[in-house]
């Protein structure tokens, strides 16, 4: 094999490798899951309001919430609030401690919505997701993507 043919073969291989890299970059996996958190949350008549938070990894670009089997635990208004926050709450903080640090806040009323669904929270700069549970119970799954 002469040098010219060998050079053409090497160039062809490089083009094929670059082409595969470009295609996998354009049609690759897209968002990568960084964090998934699932829990069965509930309140009681003694403690009808609870706040949980989930720290998010740096570089989070999207947060989805899936909820199922939502029911109320009292005869009063029941709901879940899902909040992306630009900080990580400390133990003992409540809703009044972070109301000016919301990136996005969505409320799911247990009394007037379907017991199963999902939503996407704005998450640019989010450091954590807060879950306020008021007189409700259900299964919650939070997934953060990069």
Residue pairs with C-beta under 8 A, 6 or more apart in sequence:
31 61
31 62
31 145
31 146
32 145
32 146
33 143
33 144
33 145
34 56
34 57
34 59
34 60
34 144
34 145
34 146
35 54
35 56
35 57
35 60
35 142
35 143
35 144
36 141
36 142
36 143
36 144
37 54
37 141
37 142
37 143
38 139
38 140
38 141
38 142
39 52
39 139
39 140
40 137
40 138
40 139
40 140
41 50
41 52
41 80
41 131
41 133
41 136
41 137
41 138
41 139
41 140
42 73
42 133
42 136
42 137
42 138
43 49
43 50
43 73
43 133
43 134
43 135
43 136
43 137
44 73
45 73
45 74
48 73
48 74
48 76
48 134
48 135
49 132
49 133
49 134
49 135
50 132
50 133
51 89
51 93
51 94
51 95
51 130
51 131
51 132
51 133
52 130
52 131
52 133
53 85
53 88
53 89
53 128
53 129
53 130
53 131
54 128
54 129
54 131
54 142
55 88
55 127
55 128
56 63
56 123
56 126
56 127
56 128
56 129
56 144
57 144
57 146
59 146
60 123
60 126
60 144
60 145
60 146
61 123
61 124
61 145
61 146
62 120
62 123
62 144
62 145
63 84
63 120
63 121
63 123
63 126
63 129
63 142
63 143
63 144
63 145
64 118
64 119
64 120
64 121
64 142
64 143
64 145
65 82
65 106
65 118
65 119
65 120
65 121
65 129
65 140
65 141
65 142
66 117
66 118
66 140
66 141
66 143
67 80
67 108
67 115
67 116
67 117
67 118
67 138
67 139
67 140
67 141
68 115
68 116
68 138
68 139
69 115
69 116
69 137
69 138
69 139
70 80
70 108
70 110
70 113
70 115
70 116
70 136
70 137
70 138
71 78
71 110
71 115
71 136
71 137
71 138
72 78
72 110
72 111
72 135
72 136
72 137
73 135
73 136
73 137
74 135
76 135
77 109
77 111
77 134
77 135
78 109
78 110
78 111
78 134
78 135
78 136
79 107
79 108
79 109
79 110
79 111
79 134
79 135
79 136
80 107
80 108
80 110
80 131
80 132
80 133
80 134
80 136
80 138
80 140
81 105
81 106
81 107
81 108
81 130
81 131
81 132
81 134
82 105
82 106
82 107
82 108
82 119
82 121
82 129
82 130
82 131
82 142
83 98
83 102
83 103
83 104
83 105
83 106
83 121
83 129
83 130
83 131
83 132
84 102
84 103
84 104
84 105
84 121
84 122
84 123
84 126
84 128
84 129
84 130
85 98
85 101
85 102
85 103
85 126
85 127
85 128
85 129
85 130
86 101
86 103
86 125
86 126
86 127
87 98
87 101
87 127
87 128
88 127
88 128
89 97
89 98
89 128
89 130
95 132
98 130
103 121
103 122
103 123
103 124
103 125
103 126
104 121
104 122
104 123
106 119
106 121
108 117
108 119
110 135
110 136
110 138
115 138
121 129
123 144
129 142
129 144
131 140
131 142
